[in-house]
């Protein structure tokens, strides 16, 4: 997989997650398309559009922010129950390099260009700031 190595150490801040968490869901962000730093206004606008799209689909997204381990870099996203195919399609539409998939507590990184996936860790071990 040719994604930035920083992706492999991502941790997640969750806001108001359902209890218990769904067994299978995806985390998708609209921030920093194509892996390039965008300004806050563009990122926040894309984030609002993604949230509206998820709401219009009748889904129940909750905030899931991907962060560097020291929390200095953060990319807000949305956790939502979607299939792998649907998650990749959304990731591509928002020009993302990758999306995350959680399956029975396995944290899986999926390359949006190739659909190749790599199991990274247990998702429960990557949740911070509960």
C-alpha positions, 0 to 999 in steps of 0.5 A: 500500500502506498499511503502515507505512513502516518495513516498507520498510527492514526487514533480516533476521537469519537463524539457521542458514539452509539453504545454499543458501537456498530459491529461494522462501520466506516469512517470517512472525512472530506478534509484535505482532499488528495492528501493536500492541506486545505484551508479551514474554510474549504475543509469545513465546507466539504465536511458540512456537505458530506454530513448533509449527504449522509443525512440525506441517505437516511444514515445516522453518522457520528463524529469520528476525528482521525488524529496523530497519536499526540493529537496535534493533527486532526481531521474530522470525519464521520463514522457511519454504517456503510458497506465497503463499496459505499465507503470507497465510493464516498471517499473517492467522491470527496477525493480522499486517499483512503477510508477506514473500515471497522469490522468486529473491532478490526481497524482496516485502512482501505486505499480509495484508488486501489480498494486494497485494504490493510488491517492496522490494529484493534479499533478499541485500542485506537480510541482516545479521549473518551 
